[in-house]
Each structure stands twice: as C-alpha cells, then as structure tokens.
Amino acid sequence: MAAHQRFPLFVALTIFVLILAGCGGGTSLKFPPPQGSFTNANLNGSFAFSYSGSDARGFLAAAGSFQADGAGHITSGMQDINSGFGIVTNAGITGTYTVRPDGRGTANLNSTAGNTVIDFVLVSGGHALVTRFDANAAGSGTIDQQTSTAFSNAALAGSFAFSVSGIDAVENPLAAAGNFTSDATGNITAGVNDSNDNGGILLNDPLTGTITVGVSGRGTATFNTGRGTLSFALYVVDGSHVKLIELDGTPVQAGDAFRQTGPFSNASLSGPFAFTAAGADVLNGVPFAAGGVFVSNGAGTISSGTQDFNDGGVLTTNATVVSGSYSMAANGRGTLSLATSSGTSSYAIYPSSGGVLAVQTDIRFVTIGTVLQQ
C-alpha cells in the first residue's frame, strides 16, 4: 500500500480516552458509566465540519455544515467529498446524533452521497474533535459552531493564512501553506504560497484568484498558483476561520484558513513555542511526524529547543536544537530553520489566529503543522 494511503498528509489528532474501572470474574471487563453534564442540547445550532483520511481508494477529504436542533436531530446540511470514488458537491444532509454525559457523541449523517457515521468529543466554545467511525473510511478532523454574520464576502475581507495537504495528480504527497488578501467583493488582491510536491519545492509563489461566499456559509475559492488553478469549496466558521476542500480531480487537498493580523516582523515570533508536523518521508516512502518546543528571541534567533521524530517507526527522542533561525517579512510570510543532531528542518511559516501555520520545505519530507505559543 502506498505511503499516502497508510498515512494521509492532512492530520488532525482525535483522542478518545476509555478509563478501565476494573475486572470481574473470568475475562469480563467493567467500565464506569460516562460522567459529566453534557447533553444533546450542547450540540445546538449551525456547525461546520471537516475531516480527512482514507477510504478503499486512497486519500479522502470531506467538509460541510449541518444544523443541529439540540434534541438529537440534524435537520439540514450539506457536504462536499473528494476521494478516489469521485467528487460530490453540495450534497444534502439530515440525520441524528447523541451526546453522552462525558461529552463524547455519535452522529449519523444521511446524504445522497452515502450515509456516514462520525464520533466526536465536545471540547468547549462550540468546538469538537471528530473521527470518521464506520467501515467505509477512516479520518479525523474538527467540528466548529458557525457565526452566520460572517456569511458574506464583506465579512471575510482582509488577510487570511492557510495550510492544505493531500495528494498530487499521481497520488504523491502534496502540502502547501500561504496567505491571501481579499476585498469586500471577493477579489484576491495579494497573496503568496509555498508548496512541497513529493519533494519538489515551490517557494514564495504569487497567488491570485477570487472567493465567493453564499448565505448558507458555503462558498467557493479559486487560487491561481504556479502549480495551476486550484478550485476549493469553503465553509465559513466565523470571521476568522474558514474550512477548505479542493474540488479538482487532482490534486486533492484540504485544510483551514485563519485570519492574519499584522504588522509582521521578527518580533511576531517571540518566546516559547510548541509545534507538531506530520506527513511523509518521500525518500523511504513511509509516514513521518515531528514535534517539539523552541524558544525564539524576537530578533531572528532560536535560542534553545528540543525535538522528537517518528520516521516510519524509527524513533528519535529528545533531540536538542543546537541552532535555529527565522525571518518574518512584512507580508506575513516567514521562514524557520531548526538544526539538531539528526539534521536540519526548514519551513515556510504564516502567523495567524489559528497559530503559526507551517509547511516543510525540505526535499525529503512533505509535512504541514502548527506552531503554538506556550
């Protein structure tokens, strides 16, 4: 099985914790009843969701929105799906859901694109972690409560940073990050992006295009880049967050866009940070993940840090960052370099309201990740 099938690039972790209370006689196990005060009423209103993973034909991406009535019913909704089985756009959704006292829940989404089951964990503020939970596909992502006042081009005018990942035309791993600025009519007046296509790097690539937002919160985006014209469906969460899913036959990418607010300089990255990145080691055709912490001085130098790597099951833990540097331009794009005894990792970075979005720009590793202030 190809690396992109074993480990899709667009990674979002969903953790479900089962607490073992004790063992009865023989081999029977006893679990405590769920504790807490969550009910179906905690999922009430309009929500956007997205997840990515794999199905029987490889990479899978899905995004959409639904209306929950607070009593266990999904009264309406829509979704877009892109997989090896084909592209489905704007397919209607109805269904049911159940929220357990501890915040875990299950939703059955009935659609003309096929019925699916997702499990989720409510976190806070209308946010939930989600995993696809049926026999037809696997994937993980998020659910976020929507703000309907942001359902317009005018509400989204300004600058956003984005990161997306998936596969290219021959199903090799592909990842990109960038930013764009749009006006009140949806014209992208400025933009730039960096992409890594199976180790083929395209840096500081100009981006133009358009975005259009409908009254339902679903819209479309067209990005003109050095890799061609890319078409996306978008689902607005609020004025600072949009979910993206590509609707081209290939490449296929999915991700998120978050509001950017300047001015930007090296001082924009100052203090302690934690980060994770995941994707593929294209040299060996295996999954790759990295995580760590570092401290930046606000003037372009990484003063200290530690990293952990999992390269297809080969583990490197607690690797000291022996040197590092970064540079942040006024347009909201920057570069980051971290050197350890295991090698040097290079990234293009874009600060945003969702953290510092990063795409790796080394020829061996294709990853995206997020850097968050500690």
Secondary structure, 3 states (H helix, E strand, C coil): CCHHHHCCCCCCCCCCCCCCCEECCCCCEECCCCCCCCCHHHCEEEEEEEEEEEECCEEEEEEEEEEEECCCEEEEEEEEEEECCEEEEEEEEEEEEEECCCCEEEEEEEECCCCEEEEEEEEECCEEEEEEEECCEEEEEEEEECCHHHCCHHHHCEEEEEEEEEECCCCCEEEEEEEEEECCCCEEEEEEEEEEECCEEEEEEECEEEEEECCCCEEEEEEEECCEEEEEEEEEEECCEEEEEECCCCCEEEEEEEECCCCCCHHHCEEEEEEEEEEEECCCCEEEEEEEEEEEECCCEEEEEEEEEEECCEEEEEEEEEEEEEEECCCCCEEEEEEECCEEEEEEEEEECCEEEEEECCCCEEEEEEEEEC
